């Protein structure tokens, strides 16, 4: 399972619950902890529970190469991480979520508000919305 957010953690927990230690379940996260957007206690609790259930939790392991050079939500093969580690699996499930596509917004900001620095800042922060979601 690739992704240490809520979906990846839940999926790894469900797999561990269904298969126990009869399957080798690995959870990869590029972050230093699971559930990074939640309170620290949630990430520590999830990590401890998963390890007790037999899940191998690997922190700081960003995938840089997916099997067959393509990234699919579910596939099999060998992943390569940023550290050079190769992980082979019968089933690889991508639970990393999506990245905001702010290209149009940043190009408008760059044109209106002063160049590439403003566009880069807008890209990092995302698209601002009002409390009414406008």
C-alpha positions in Angstrom: 0.0 0.0 0.0 1.5 3.3 -1.1 0.4 6.3 0.9 0.3 7.0 4.6 -2.8 9.1 4.7 -6.3 8.0 5.9 -7.0 5.9 2.9 -3.7 4.0 2.9 -3.8 3.5 6.6 -7.4 2.2 6.5 -6.6 -0.1 3.6 -3.5 -1.6 5.3 -5.5 -2.1 8.5 -8.4 -3.8 6.6 -5.9 -6.1 4.8 -4.2 -6.9 8.1 -7.6 -7.7 9.6 -8.6 -10.0 6.8 -5.3 -11.8 6.2 -3.5 -11.5 9.5 0.1 -12.4 9.2 -0.5 -14.9 6.3 0.3 -12.1 3.8 3.3 -9.7 3.8 1.7 -6.3 4.0 3.8 -3.2 3.5 2.7 0.4 3.9 5.0 3.0 2.3 4.8 6.7 3.2 7.0 9.5 2.0 6.4 11.3 5.3 8.1 10.9 8.6 4.8 9.7 10.2 1.4 8.3 9.2 -1.7 10.6 9.0 0.4 13.7 8.7 -2.6 16.1 8.6 -4.0 14.7 11.8 -2.9 15.1 15.4 0.4 13.3 16.2 -1.3 10.9 18.5 -3.4 9.5 15.6 -0.4 8.8 13.5 1.5 7.1 16.4 -1.5 5.1 17.3 -2.1 3.9 13.7 1.6 3.0 13.3 1.7 1.0 16.5 -1.5 -0.8 15.7 -0.4 -1.7 12.2 3.0 -2.9 13.4 1.3 -5.1 16.0 -1.0 -6.5 13.3 2.1 -7.5 11.3 2.2 -4.6 8.7 5.6 -3.4 7.8 5.5 0.5 7.9 8.2 2.3 6.0 8.6 6.0 6.5 10.4 8.4 4.2 10.1 6.1 1.2 8.8 8.1 -1.8 8.2 6.0 -4.9 10.2 7.3 -7.9 9.6 4.4 -10.3 6.3 2.4 -10.6 6.1 -1.0 -12.4 6.4 -1.0 -16.1 7.1 2.8 -16.0 3.4 3.6 -15.5 1.5 4.6 -12.4 -1.8 2.8 -12.0 -4.1 2.7 -8.9 -3.6 -1.1 -8.7 -0.9 -3.1 -10.3 1.8 -5.7 -9.6 5.6 -5.6 -10.0 8.5 -3.8 -8.4 8.6 -0.3 -7.0 11.8 1.7 -6.6 11.9 4.3 -3.8 13.9 7.5 -3.6 16.5 5.7 -1.4 17.0 3.1 -4.1 15.1 0.4 -2.3 13.3 -2.1 -4.6 10.0 -3.5 -3.3 8.3 -6.3 -5.3 4.7 -7.2 -4.7 1.9 -9.3 -6.1 -0.5 -6.3 -5.6 0.5 -2.6 -5.3 -2.3 -0.2 -4.4 -1.7 3.5 -4.9 -3.4 5.5 -2.1 -1.4 8.7 -2.5 -4.3 10.9 -3.5 -4.0 13.6 -6.0 -2.0 16.8 -6.3 -3.7 20.1 -7.0 -3.5 21.2 -10.6 -3.0 25.0 -10.1 -1.4 25.6 -13.6 -4.1 27.9 -14.9 -4.4 29.8 -11.6 -0.6 30.3 -11.3 -0.4 31.6 -14.9 -3.1 34.2 -14.2 -1.3 35.2 -10.9 2.0 35.4 -12.8 0.5 37.7 -15.4 -1.4 39.9 -12.9 0.7 40.0 -9.8 4.3 40.1 -10.7 6.1 37.3 -12.3 7.3 33.8 -11.5 7.8 34.3 -7.8 4.2 35.1 -7.3 3.2 32.2 -9.4 5.4 29.8 -7.4 4.0 31.0 -4.1 0.4 30.6 -5.5 1.3 27.1 -6.6 2.5 26.1 -3.1 -0.5 27.6 -1.3 -3.2 26.4 -3.7 -6.2 28.3 -4.8 -7.7 30.6 -2.2 -11.4 30.2 -1.5 -13.9 32.2 0.7 -15.7 30.5 3.6 -18.7 30.2 1.1 -16.3 28.1 -1.2 -16.3 30.8 -3.9 
